[in-house]
Amino acid sequence: MNAGDGSNRIFVVQKGGTIRVYNPALGYIGEFLTVTGVANTGEGGLLSAAFHPNYETNGFLFVYYTRADNNSLEIARYSVSANTNEADAASRQIVLNIPHPGQTNHNGEKYFSVLTVIFTWAQAMEEVVVTRSITPKTVIVYWVKCFVST
């Protein structure tokens, strides 16, 4: 994925919790972020990430993962550090936690792509609607305040 900040860097999300950053020529720069507490079995893990539409100015990155301790699905926001090739691991703010006991299917790209579309639509708003289908017949809408505003 690309941060959309003009650097043309490429970010690769790895199941174990690491996001690596590469230059445009695919030269390895380093580890951008390691998300701790991520499940790394079955379909669990760091499932996806999305840069805020205003990343170049606010430095926000959102990650979607399965927690190792209780198998819940979680979305967290991180900020970039002073070194633009590293996120600040201590900046983590939990945006949303969805209990998911006993489930083995996490649909990483399916649900996080919805979140990416919502961020794009709501980039100037203070509220973001996060939609997560629990079953085909049930949709839960969460209002998450102040995580998209700069």
C-alpha positions in Angstrom: 0.0 0.0 0.0 1.0 3.6 -0.4 0.6 6.4 2.2 -0.4 9.0 -0.4 2.1 11.4 1.0 4.1 11.9 -2.3 7.0 9.7 -1.1 5.9 6.7 -3.3 7.1 4.4 -0.5 5.5 0.9 -0.4 4.2 -0.5 2.9 3.8 -4.3 3.3 1.5 -5.6 6.0 2.7 -9.0 7.5 0.4 -11.4 9.4 2.7 -11.5 12.4 2.2 -7.8 13.2 4.9 -6.0 11.3 4.5 -3.4 8.6 7.6 -3.0 6.5 8.5 0.0 4.3 10.3 0.0 1.0 11.4 2.7 -1.3 9.9 3.1 -4.8 12.6 0.8 -6.3 11.5 -1.9 -3.8 14.7 -1.4 -1.6 14.0 -2.4 2.0 14.1 0.7 4.3 13.0 -1.0 7.6 10.2 -1.9 9.9 7.6 0.9 9.9 5.6 -0.6 12.8 5.3 -3.7 14.9 1.8 -4.1 16.4 2.0 -6.1 19.6 -0.6 -8.5 21.0 -1.5 -9.8 17.6 -2.7 -13.4 17.1 -0.7 -15.3 14.6 -2.6 -18.5 14.2 -5.1 -19.6 11.6 -6.7 -16.6 9.9 -5.7 -14.3 12.8 -3.0 -11.7 12.7 -2.4 -8.2 11.4 -5.1 -8.3 8.7 -4.9 -4.9 7.1 -3.9 -1.2 7.4 -5.0 2.1 5.9 -3.5 5.5 5.9 -5.7 8.4 6.8 -6.6 10.5 3.7 -4.8 13.4 5.2 -1.8 11.3 6.3 0.7 13.8 4.9 -0.4 16.4 7.4 -1.8 14.4 10.4 0.4 11.2 10.2 -2.4 8.8 11.1 -2.4 5.1 10.2 -5.1 2.7 11.1 -4.5 -1.1 11.6 -7.0 -4.0 11.8 -5.9 -7.1 13.6 -7.0 -10.1 15.7 -6.0 -9.8 19.4 -3.9 -12.7 20.7 -5.5 -12.7 24.2 -9.2 -13.0 23.3 -9.5 -13.4 19.5 -11.4 -10.1 19.3 -11.1 -7.9 16.2 -9.5 -4.5 16.8 -8.9 -1.3 14.9 -6.2 1.0 16.3 -4.8 4.3 15.3 -1.1 5.1 15.3 0.9 8.3 14.5 4.1 8.5 12.5 7.2 9.4 14.5 9.7 12.1 13.8 11.4 9.6 11.5 8.9 9.4 8.6 9.9 5.8 8.0 8.7 4.7 11.5 5.4 4.9 13.3 5.3 5.7 17.0 4.4 2.4 18.6 3.5 4.2 21.9 0.9 6.4 20.1 -1.6 3.5 19.7 -5.2 4.4 20.4 -7.9 1.7 20.2 -10.7 2.9 17.9 -12.9 -0.2 17.9 -12.9 -3.6 19.5 -15.4 -6.3 18.3 -15.7 -9.4 20.4 -15.2 -12.4 18.1 -15.1 -15.5 20.3 -14.8 -18.9 18.6 -14.8 -17.5 15.1 -12.1 -18.6 12.6 -13.0 -16.4 9.6 -11.9 -12.8 10.0 -12.4 -11.4 6.4 -9.5 -9.0 6.7 -9.7 -7.2 3.4 -13.5 -7.4 3.1 -14.3 -5.3 6.2 -11.3 -3.1 6.2 -11.9 -2.0 2.6 -15.3 -0.7 3.8 -13.4 1.2 6.5 -11.0 2.7 3.9 -14.0 3.9 1.8 -15.6 5.5 4.9 -12.3 7.3 5.8 -12.1 8.7 2.3 -15.7 9.9 2.5 -15.4 11.4 6.0 -11.9 12.9 5.9 -13.1 16.3 6.9 -15.6 15.1 9.6 -15.1 14.5 13.3 -17.2 11.4 13.2 -16.7 8.3 11.2 -19.2 5.5 10.7 -17.6 2.1 11.0 -19.8 -0.6 9.6 -19.1 -4.2 10.5 -21.3 -7.0 9.3 -21.6 -9.6 12.0 -23.9 -11.9 10.1 -25.5 -11.5 6.6 -28.7 -10.3 8.3 -27.2 -8.1 11.0 -25.2 -4.8 10.5 -23.9 -2.9 13.5 -23.0 0.7 13.0 -20.5 2.3 15.4 -19.9 6.0 15.7 -16.3 6.7 16.4 -15.6 10.3 17.4 -12.5 12.3 16.9 -10.3 9.7 15.3 -10.3 11.2 11.8 -10.1 14.9 12.6 -6.7 16.3 12.7 
